[in-house]
Amino acid sequence: MRLDKYLQLSRILKQRSTAKEVCEAGNVRIISENGDERPLKASSDVFEGTVLRIEAFNRVKLIRVTEIPLTKNVSKQRASSLYELISEEIVES
């Protein structure tokens, strides 16, 4: 599944256009098992087990993808089960 679509369906970011802008700014990064980070494009594929670092709206979230939805619509209750929040920080600008 495309990264921007996943961020929208999981409700980490509310709109797909916002997710695309955050990705284009280099604020969504994948973290590899050895700790290396690299920026992702909005069109990048995301898979279960992927660890992402997302910087948006004065917050930095570290999440692990736990499930990729098979449908185009996800209920609000189910959206939070699509990922595991590892950490979240508020960043002063």
C-alpha positions in Angstrom: 0.0 0.0 0.0 1.2 3.5 -0.7 2.6 5.4 2.2 0.3 8.4 1.8 -2.8 6.2 1.6 -1.7 4.3 4.7 -1.1 7.4 6.7 -4.6 8.6 5.8 -6.4 5.3 6.5 -4.7 4.8 9.8 -5.6 8.4 10.7 -2.1 9.3 11.6 -2.6 12.2 9.2 -6.1 13.2 8.4 -5.8 13.9 4.6 -3.9 12.2 1.9 -2.8 15.6 0.5 -1.3 16.4 3.9 0.4 13.1 4.0 1.9 13.8 0.6 3.2 17.2 1.7 4.8 15.8 4.8 6.5 13.1 2.8 7.7 15.6 0.1 9.2 17.7 2.9 11.3 14.7 4.0 9.5 14.4 7.3 8.5 10.7 7.0 11.5 8.4 7.4 11.9 4.6 7.5 14.1 3.2 10.3 16.0 0.0 9.4 16.8 -2.7 11.9 20.4 -1.3 12.3 19.0 2.2 13.1 19.7 3.9 9.8 17.0 6.4 8.6 16.1 7.4 5.1 13.3 9.6 3.8 10.3 8.0 2.0 8.3 9.3 -0.9 4.5 9.4 -0.7 4.4 6.6 -3.4 6.7 4.3 -1.4 5.2 1.0 -0.4 4.7 0.3 3.3 4.6 -3.2 4.8 3.8 -4.9 8.1 6.7 -4.5 10.5 7.9 -1.3 9.0 9.1 1.3 11.6 8.4 5.0 10.6 9.4 8.3 12.1 6.9 11.0 11.3 7.5 14.7 12.0 4.3 16.8 11.6 2.5 19.5 13.4 5.1 20.0 16.2 5.1 16.2 17.0 7.5 13.4 16.3 5.9 10.0 16.2 7.7 6.7 16.0 5.3 3.9 14.9 5.4 0.3 13.8 3.0 -0.8 11.1 1.1 -3.8 12.4 -1.5 -4.2 9.7 -2.2 -3.2 6.1 -5.9 -2.7 5.5 -7.4 -4.6 2.6 -10.3 -2.2 2.1 -10.5 1.4 1.0 -12.4 2.4 4.1 -11.4 1.8 7.7 -13.5 2.6 10.8 -12.3 5.0 13.4 -12.1 2.3 16.0 -10.1 0.0 13.7 -7.7 2.7 12.5 -5.7 2.8 15.7 -5.1 -1.0 15.5 -3.2 -0.6 12.1 -0.1 0.7 13.9 1.7 0.5 17.3 2.8 3.8 18.7 6.4 3.4 20.0 7.0 6.9 21.1 5.7 10.5 20.7 7.3 13.8 21.5 6.1 17.3 21.3 8.7 19.6 19.6 8.8 23.3 20.3 9.2 25.3 17.1 
